[in-house]
Amino acid sequence: MFQEISQKQIAEITEGSFLSGKDELLVSQIAIDSRQILHPEKTLFVALRGAKADGADFIPQLAELGVKTFLVHLDFDALGIPDVCFIKVSDTRWALQLLAKYQRELFSNPVVSIAGSNGKTIVKEWLGQILGQKYAVAKSPKSYNSQVGVPLSIFGIEPYHQVAILEAGISRAGEMAALEEMIKPNLGIFTNLGTAHQEGFDNLESKLQEKLSLFSASNFLIYCTDQKEVSIQIEKLFSKEKLVGWSDRAGAEFTRSVKVKVNGARLILMKADLSTHTFQVPFTDVASLENITHVIVAAMTLGQNAESIQEGIAHLKSVDMRLTLKPGINDSLLIDDTYNNDLAGLKVAMDFMQQQRPKRRKILILSDLLQQGSPEKIYREVAELIRKYQFDHLYGVGKEIFFLEKEFQETFTGFSSTEELLASLDPETFANDMILITGARVFKFEEVVNRLQQRIHGTTLEINLNALTHNYNFYKKQLSPKTKVMVMVKAFAYGGGAVEIANQIQTMGADYLGVAFSDEGIALRKQGIKLPIMVLNAMQESFGLCSEFDLEPVVFSPEFFESLASWCLIHQKKMRIHLDMDTGMHRLGFEKKQLELLKGLIQSNPQLEIASIYTHLVGADEEIHREFSLSQLKSFEGMKNEVLDILSYHPLIHALNSAGIVAFPEFQFSMVRLGIGLYGVEVTGKHELALRAISTLKTTISQVKELEAGETVGYSRKGVLPAGGTIATLALGYADGYDRRFSNGKGYVLIQGQKAAVIGNVCMDMCMVDVSGMDVKAGDEAIVYGEKISLKELADQIGTIPYELLTNISTRVKRVYYLD
């Protein structure tokens, strides 16, 4: 809803210095990403400074593109760029928030805001879908709940929207005040209190008070009174008139009763006036029942009747509310956005698509955008997005979607229903394509995804790309702005899938990639990865491939140096190389006594350019080895200086791995190597709470069996149930990378939030777990590791390290990438 305002008005709102420009030039769009600009002359570009990049670096190219208005920091040098307006402010993020506050004040309809530790996004999405049955709803795209995400969400509110739903997320004390100033919610929902981001607060009580400050001026606040610590604080801070509590015990505004059935539950809510409403919900797990209760109470508080709410619930499923990248048929990639149904979310999905490695074609499968205002206006904007992102073909489903037919007569194929689309859809027509599938829940586009996705294995490894970005930014904040980052993606990116991880790393702005063997680097190059790539173990037979695919081998001995130099001389090639110095690892690398020979080789072989000089620390992750690590670093300083003395240029210097970045920040040199830390494991133990697990290994229950007392389980009859009980067979074995050492109670999985210990020996393709006393069935999900099962804990259990567990996951396990 970025209402047209002049450049001068922008300066006034942001308290900035108006340097130049035309007062009559109106700005109607706002951008913080240079790749997301549709109408340059009408766009205000806000140059934010972040861990990845400084937005000001993109200003010259944006000015050439036609952008006329820029919001910049006070120290920005205009560089003589003509015919543009620069508005200088003390802090561009703060100025962005002031603009959002101004825009929010123009919206007079209800604004709902959601805070809490867990469930914010799912509550927002479900509430948006239920209210969307009757109303035009604006909501935060994905998890846009931060200091920058909230302003962007507010700018997505249009005048025709009848209600807006905004998430608010914080990670440290003092952040909520800015969000409250922008959002000013009429109705608040507090989901629950957990330990996420606890390192940013003194204690749980202070975190709770900070989160609750969002609702200081709201008319109503919905919460669960059964959460005692939350309830006590809420009832202390807010007047009784604004509180809408629900509970499983009598006495709250809404009293809940839940009757679990085979395929869902019956949820009964009795109000304080004794009126009763019954809802059929497709969930049985505690978390989903809590989330849907928040949603129902919020919808009723907003005036929606029970029949309409039930109609909306009927379209909900216990699906992940997230943007997901999946392997498709014939080497295609699917972007699964099948729950989304608004313009803001569509823009996010298209931008996510643009960041992926290039494919043969870009295909869009899109449904009607329901309850989104004037179809002519909405589909005109959709058409602009389709052109900007250069889709090769569009499949449209619905009635209003046919507005696009006249815009794309050659590339539009329309269907009135999903059934018609599925009847016409031949998966074999897609090969090496990028396919974005997005639509309203009522269109059941998950059936389209099922038709087009690759069938590999029932077990999946889910990679959270937001968590990956979070971890990368954590380490970037430990570094000097000038320090470069090499990210290690060897061993299939620690099991996460090298191509997709490398692509995300490239998007995040890393400087280098590191692989173990040349074939790993070649695979990345063939999939469009452009970053420089260091190869730790390049074989002599791969010299030609290193040259062909622009890979930079590590040189670790005089013999290897001579061999590579000779090959380059014979083939009249130049090559960039990395010198490995052995300071105590005693694995590979030049020793101090070989430096004179090395210097002679460098001087006589100019065809080899030294890209970097580095060493490996042996024990940076353990305090007991600190003195040895310091001696390594001191030795490395002397060795690299000897080499630098004979060079007329300055190669990169690096010694620190993930543990070293934390333990020895004073030895950053010009680059660091980020490995296991990026993947969510902080091996020093100093910042465990600061990192997020990026991967979750999931499988499903194939069968449930009841066993009599004394019966045995598995090969060699190792599993015994003396008193009898229930076991579940999982579609996971040691061929998938589930270590056989987890047999016989050493390992466990989580099913419906409860621990189920491995019973008997882990088999090649399956394992069995004890689910006695649990209500489970075939098809239920089992979490093998993830946020609630620590990799470090599992590794300790069998006497290994997290690296081994990560890298052991078989390639037959399907990798799925998502934004939460």
C-alpha positions, 0 to 999 in steps of 0.5 A: 500500500505504498501510497504515492508520495513525493520525494520531498514528502519522503524526506520529511517522513524520514527526517532526511536531507533532501539533496536534489530531485523533482518535487513533482516526481511521485514514488509509488513503490519501494525496494531494498533489493536491486533485483526486484524493481518493476517500475524504476522511475516510480521506485524508492530504493532504500540502501540498507547495510547488512552482513551480506552487502551494502545496498549503496554498492548497487546505486550506479547500476540502478541509476542506469536502470532508471531509478530516480530516488534513493534513501542513503546513509549520511556518509554516502558519496553521490559519485556525481550521478546525475538526474537522481534524488538522494535523501540522506538519513542517519540510518536507512533501516530506521527510515524504512520503518518510519515510512512503514509507520506512515503507511500503516496509519493510512489503513483504517481496517483491522490489523491482527498481529501475532507474537510468540516463540512458535507457531506464528507463521502457521497461525498467520497462514491458517487465519488468513485462509479462513478469513479469506473465505469472506474477506480480502486479506493482506498478510506477511509473506512467509516469515517476514517478521523482522525489523526489515520484514515487517515494513515490507509486509506493511507496504504490501497492504492495499486499500481494498484489503479488509484485514491485515495479519502481520507477524512480529519476531524478535531475537534480542531485547529492545527490538519490539518497540520499533515493530509496535510503532509500525504495526499498532495492532488492533487484535493481538495473538500470543502463541506461546513462550519457548527458548528460541533466541534465548541468548538475546535476553536476560531470562524468559521473563524479560523475553516474555515482557518484550514480546508482550509489549507489541500489544500495549495499544491493541484492543484485544489480546488472545492467549491460552490461559493454561500457559501459567507463566504467560498468563500471569504476566499477561494478566498483570500487564493488561486490563481484563477488558482487552483479554480474550483467553481460552483454556481446557479448564472452565473459567476463561472467555473460551473453554475448549474441549477436544475429542480426538478421532481417527482422522482428526478431532472435534473441537468444542468451544464454549463462551463465557455466555454459555454459547457453544460452537463445535468444529471438525479439524483435521489435526490430532497433534498438540501443537496443531490443535493449539494453533487452530484454537488461536485461529478460531478464537481470533476469527470469532473475535473479528466477527466471523461466524462459526459456519464460515470458520468451519468452511475455511477449516475444511480446506486446511491440511496439516501441511508445511506453510513454507516455500519449498524446492523439490527435485522434479521429474527429468531433472526439473526443479519444482518450487512448491508454493501450493498454500499461497494465494496472494500477490505479496507471496507470489513476488517472494516465490518468483524472487526465490525462483530467480535465485536458483540455478538456471534451467531450460525453461521457466514454467508457472502454474498459477490458480486464481488469486481469491479475495484479492480485489479488482481482478483487472488490477491484480492480474495486470500486476501479475502480468508485469511479474511474469514479464519481469521474471521471463516465464516461458509458459503459464498454466492457469487454473480458475475463472479470473486467471483467464484475464492473463490469456490476452496478455500471453496468447502464445504461452498461456494454457488455461483450465477451469479446474485442477482436475482438467489440468491434471487430465491434460498434464503430461509429466514427460513434457517437462525436462530440465525446467524450473516449475513454480506451482502456486495457488489457493488451497481450494485448488489442491495444487499439491496433487500437481506437485505429486504428479511432477516431483521425482520419486526417490525415497520415502525418507527426506532430508529437509534443508532450511535455507533461512537457517542457513542464511542465519548461520552464515550471517552469525559468522559474518558478524564475527568478522571484519567487513573486509574479511572474505569467506570461503564456504566448504561444500565438500562431501555433498555439502556435508550431506546437504546437497552441494548444488543447491547449497552452493547456489544459496551460498552464492546468492548470500554473497560468499567469496569462495567455495571449497570442495574435496575433489575436482569432480565435485567442482565440475558438478557445480560448474555444470549447474551454473555456479560461478564462485571461485572454487578451491579443490583440496585434493586435485589428482594429476589426471584432473589437471586438464579438467581443472583448467577447463572448468576454472577450478583452483587446486591446492598444491601441497608438496614440491613434487605436486607443484612441479607436476602441475607447473610442467602440465601448464607449461606443456599446454600453455595454460595459466592456473590459480593455485592454493598453497597448503602450509603444514603447521601441525596437522601433518596430513598434507602441506609444505613443511618449514624446511621446504620453504626455500625449495617452494620459493624457487619453484614459485619464482621459476613458474609464473604460469602458476598464480598463488591465489591463497596461502593457508593452513589447517588448525588441529584443535581450534574447537577444544580449549585444551589445545589453545596453546598448540593452536596459537603456536600453529598460527605463529608458525603460519605467520612466519611461513606465509611471510617468507612466501609473500616476500618474493611475490609482487602481488597479494594472495589471500591468507586464511587459517581459521575454520568454523571453530577458529572464527569463534576462538581466534578472531584476531587471526582472521587474516584476509579470509576464513573457511566456514564449514560445519558452523554453517550447517548448524553445529557450533563445535566450540560450545560457546554459541550453541544457542546462536545457530539454527539447525539447517537440516531435518531428517524425516522418515515415515512409519511403514507398519505398526505391530503388537508383540507378545511378551518375550518376542524378539525384533530384528536380525539376530533377535537382538531386540527383546520386549520382555513384557510385550508392546508395540513397535513401528517399522521405519523406512530408514536403514544404514544404506540411507546413512542411519548408523548401525551403531544406533541399534538396540536403544542407542538411538531414538526418533521423535514421533508426535513429539515423543521419544521412540527408542530403536529396538533391535539392529538397524537393517539396511533399509529399515529400522524398528522403534519401540512405540509402546503406549503411543497412539501411532499409525502407518504413515505417521512422521518420525524425526530422526534429527533436527531442531529437537534432536541435537546432532551433537547429542546423537553423535556423542551417543555412538562415539562419533562426531556430527560431521560423520552423521551429516556426511553419511546421509545417502544420496538416495534420500531426497533433499528438499529445500525450503524457506520457513 
